[in-house]
Amino acid sequence: MEAVLPLLTFPQSAEFSATSLTNYTVNGQVVGEFKTTGKLSFLAVFDAGHEVPAYQPAAALQAFNQTINQQALYST
């Protein structure tokens, strides 16, 4: 999936491509990697497969709450 990211075109695509992935944490515990530019975020959650809520419920809830509240993803 990450291989598709450079192919996206949107107003901040150059900035998004230049941004490195950084650790995504939940209460200080690293659960994945992410990057955000403008309204586009990419999040890869470790040890979750295709069922993030089933395997990493805290990470899924945090990302859901941030997204539903129209916030950029950020670590806690």
C-alpha positions as CSV (number, residue, x, y, z in Angstrom):
1,M,0.0,0.0,0.0
2,E,2.8,2.4,0.8
3,A,4.1,2.0,-2.8
4,V,0.9,3.8,-4.0
5,L,1.5,6.9,-2.0
6,P,4.0,8.6,-4.4
7,L,1.5,8.2,-7.2
8,L,-1.2,10.3,-5.5
9,T,-1.7,13.8,-6.8
10,F,-3.2,16.5,-4.7
11,P,-2.3,20.1,-3.8
12,Q,0.2,19.0,-1.1
13,S,1.5,15.9,-2.8
14,A,5.1,17.1,-3.0
15,E,5.1,17.9,0.7
16,F,3.4,14.6,1.5
17,S,6.0,12.7,-0.5
18,A,8.8,14.5,1.3
19,T,7.4,13.8,4.7
20,S,8.9,10.7,6.4
21,L,6.9,8.1,8.3
22,T,7.1,8.6,12.1
23,N,6.1,6.4,15.0
24,Y,2.4,6.4,15.9
25,T,1.9,5.9,19.6
26,V,-1.0,5.2,21.9
27,N,-0.3,6.3,25.4
28,G,3.5,6.2,24.7
29,Q,3.5,2.7,23.1
30,V,4.5,2.5,19.5
31,V,1.8,0.8,17.5
32,G,2.6,1.8,14.0
33,E,3.9,4.5,11.6
34,F,2.1,7.4,10.0
35,K,2.5,10.7,8.1
36,T,0.0,13.5,7.6
37,T,-0.1,16.4,5.2
38,G,-3.1,18.6,4.9
39,K,-6.2,16.3,5.1
40,L,-4.4,13.2,3.9
41,S,-3.0,10.8,6.5
42,F,-1.4,7.4,6.0
43,L,-1.3,5.0,9.0
44,A,0.3,1.5,9.1
45,V,-0.6,-0.3,12.3
46,F,1.8,-3.1,13.4
47,D,0.6,-6.6,14.1
48,A,-2.9,-6.0,12.9
49,G,-3.3,-7.4,9.4
50,H,-6.6,-6.2,7.8
51,E,-8.5,-6.2,11.1
52,V,-7.0,-3.3,13.1
53,P,-9.9,-3.0,15.5
54,A,-9.7,-6.7,16.3
55,Y,-5.9,-6.8,16.9
56,Q,-5.0,-3.3,17.9
57,P,-8.3,-1.8,19.4
58,A,-6.7,1.1,21.2
59,A,-4.9,2.2,18.0
60,A,-8.1,1.8,16.0
61,L,-10.1,3.8,18.5
62,Q,-7.5,6.6,18.7
63,A,-7.2,6.9,14.9
64,F,-11.0,6.8,14.6
65,N,-11.6,9.5,17.2
66,Q,-9.0,11.8,15.7
67,T,-10.4,11.3,12.2
68,I,-14.1,11.6,13.2
69,N,-13.2,14.9,15.0
70,Q,-11.6,16.2,11.8
71,Q,-8.1,16.2,13.4
72,A,-4.8,15.2,11.8
73,L,-3.5,12.0,13.2
74,Y,-1.1,12.5,16.1
75,S,0.6,10.3,18.7
76,T,-0.4,10.3,22.4
